[in-house]
Amino acid sequence: MSNRYAVILAAGQGTRMKSKLYKVLHPVCGKPMVQHVVDQITNLNIKEIVTIIGHGAEMVQAQLGDRSLYALQKEQLGTAHAVMQAQDMLEGKEGITIVVCGDTPLIKAETMEAIFKHHEELKAKATILTAKIDNPTGYGRIIRNEEGLVEKIVEHKDASEKERKINEINTGTYCFDNRALFEALKNVSNENVQGEYYLPDVIEILKKQGEVVTAYQTDEFEETLGVNDRVALAEAERIMRSRINESHMRNGVTIIDPANTYIEADVQIGQDTVIYPGTMIKGQSIIGTECIIGPNSEIDVCEIGNETVIRQSAAFNSSIGSNVNIGPFAHIRPDSTILDDVKIGNFVEIKKAVFGKGSKASHLSYIGDAEVGSDVNIGCGSITVNYDGKNKFLTKIEDGVFIGCNSNLVAPVTIKKGSYVAAGSTITKNVPEEALAIARAKQVNKEGYVEKLNLKK
């Protein structure tokens, strides 16, 4: 097999996005468009990837890191000019180069592999990825000869009436013989209305030299979608989301309403898990088997065990064990670790806390900056008072502790193993093992006092 190279065109500003964010960094299902392209390309046997950067160059490099080499296109003078920027890295090398736009996040590795193989089998110097669409208005048409090889690409504005009826279009993705590509690029002219150097002109140059130019037609026009504005971005999001959801369903996940379930590209979900509508699962979240997630829940970069239920709740950057019951309306904030068999009930907030096996906070509590042991019961309305206005402090609640309702644990404080805290207490000192801590004012009843206030007259 020939050496393979890839050039990703990612230098355009993307003015139609009307955004401060550089176009190819706009996310589709949680991942920047150009990252989708690179991820698919790296599934192929590619020797070198060169990303052509321009506007927002530093941000693109920060996103892709060392997965690519980079060439700077200081002035955006057309697609041929962009590819020319890779000359120092690729010119003269033996092999095949694929050229892909960084704003085509839906393109699949399988399709790129197919165009490589088609190119090699036909011993072509250039192969164009094409698609058939019902309304080809605005697209360059593929004109084939009797043998089915490409005769030329005709832009819509230059096409005759007959040519405009052709519905096979140029998608903007190409394979080239690498040496032939860089030789032809030297002969591309900018004598056109825009004064730019266009990559399709390479096709014409190669044809005039008598070289073989072919086309590989994809069955899915959707995957060639180029995102130039927010409307196309939303369409790409819809297609990608549908693709992701279908993949999970085929792998044994039940998604009750795929159209209203939002799962990002890097999420992993185990078999027999059920996802209810209105749920968003983001980042590199991992969800185990036989879980119930949703409805209306947000999971972001969490690892969740098996048989866990999360209803109408949000969880971020945390680890959640198996057979855990969370919600409704709970909030798991970052850096929390919730072990197996835990119950986090309605309107409970957990932040930067460890929750031991079998422990419960069933209602209306805030547990922040805390280490909670196993088999702990935290009563309704109890909180860890972790902040003095300047610093955060740790609360330790050891195994088997019972915290009565409406208790304040003022950190730093430790509630030792097996102890009890009476309801309504504000605890400011450590509680020994198996002790009962009571920290509240003595109740005094003033009989007949209401009549003295004259409130009922």
C-alpha positions, 0 to 999 in steps of 0.5 A, a space after each residue: 500500500 502506498 504512503 498516505 498523507 492528509 491535508 486539512 484545510 482549516 485557515 478560513 475565517 468563517 465570517 458567515 458564522 458571525 462569531 468571535 470563535 474561529 469557524 472550525 472550532 465550533 462544536 458539533 455534538 461537543 467536539 470542534 468540527 476540525 477535531 471530528 475530521 482529525 479523529 476520522 483521519 487518524 482511523 486510517 493508516 496516515 503517515 503525516 497530517 498537515 493542517 493548514 491554519 490561518 485565523 485562530 491558528 494558535 487555538 487550532 494548534 492548542 485543540 489538535 496538539 501533536 496529532 498534526 503538523 501545521 502550515 500557516 496560510 497568512 493570506 487566504 488566497 484560495 484552496 489551491 494556495 492553502 494546499 501549497 502551504 504544505 509544500 515544504 512538508 510534503 512535496 516530492 514524497 511518494 504516495 497519495 494525499 487526501 485533501 479534506 476541509 476542516 468544516 466537514 465534521 460528518 465525513 467518515 473514515 470508511 468513506 475516506 478509506 473507500 476513496 483511497 482504495 478507488 484511487 489506487 485501483 484505478 491508478 489515478 492521479 486525482 480522485 474526487 469525492 462526489 455525491 448525487 443530490 436532488 437540487 445541485 444548484 450552486 455546486 460544481 458538476 462532475 462531467 464524466 466521459 464514456 468510460 466513466 472517468 472525470 472529464 472536468 468539473 464545471 462550476 454552476 455559473 459556468 455550466 450549460 443548460 445541459 450540464 446544469 441538469 447533472 446532479 453529481 456534484 463536487 464535495 470538495 474532498 480529493 485524493 491526489 498522487 502527492 508528487 503530481 499534486 504539488 507539480 500541478 499546483 505550481 501551474 494554477 492561475 488566479 486569473 478569475 473574478 475572485 483573484 484566487 487559486 482554486 484547487 479544482 484547477 489542478 484537475 484540469 491541469 492533470 487532464 490536459 497532461 493526459 492523466 487519469 482523473 476519477 470520481 468516487 461517489 458516496 451514497 450519503 450526501 449528508 456526510 459531505 456537508 460543509 458548515 459555513 453558518 449557524 444554520 448548517 451548524 445546527 443541521 450538522 448537529 442534528 445529523 451527528 446526534 442521530 448517528 450517535 444515538 443510532 450507534 448506541 441503540 444498535 449496541 443495546 441502549 434504549 433511547 426512548 425519544 432519540 430526537 430529544 436526547 443529546 449524547 456527545 461523540 465520546 460518550 460510552 454507554 453500557 447495554 440495557 441502560 435506558 435514556 429518557 427524553 430531555 437528557 444531555 450526556 456530555 464529554 467523555 462520560 462513561 455509563 454502565 449497564 442497566 442504568 436509568 438516566 433522565 428524564 431531563 438530566 445532564 451528565 457531563 464528564 462522569 463515570 457511572 457504574 451499573 444499575 444506577 438511577 439519575 432522574 431530573 438531576 445534573 452531575 459534573 466531573 464526578 465518579 458515581 458508583 453502582 446501584 446509586 439513586 440520585 434525584 429528582 432535582 439533585 446536583 452533583 458538582 465537580 470532584 465528587 466521588 459517590 460509592 455504591 448503594 448511595 441515595 442522593 435525594 431531592 434538592 440535595 447538592 454534593 460538591 467536592 465530597 466523598 460519599 461512602 457505601 450505603 450512605 444517604 442524604 435524602 432531602 434538602 441538604 448541602 454536602 460540600 468539602 466533605 468525607 462521608 463514611 459508609 452507612 451514614 444518614 444525613 437528615 433533611 435540611 442538614 448542611 456542611 458549613 464549609 466556607 468562612 468567607 475566605 477559605 474552605 474547610 473539610 468536614 469528616 463524617 465517619 461510618 455509621 453516623 446519624 445526622 439529625 434534621 436541620 443540623 449545621 456541621 461547621 468545618 473543620 469538624 469531625 463526627 466520629 464513628 457511630 455517633 448521633 447529632 440531634 436535630 437542629 444542632 449547630 456542631 462546632 466541635 468534634 463529636 466522639 465515637 458513639 456519642 450524642 451531640 446536642 448543640 441547641 438552645 433549651 426550649 422555653 415556653 412562655 404560657 399566655 404570651 400570645 394574649 399579651 401581644 394583642 395579635 388576635 385583636 
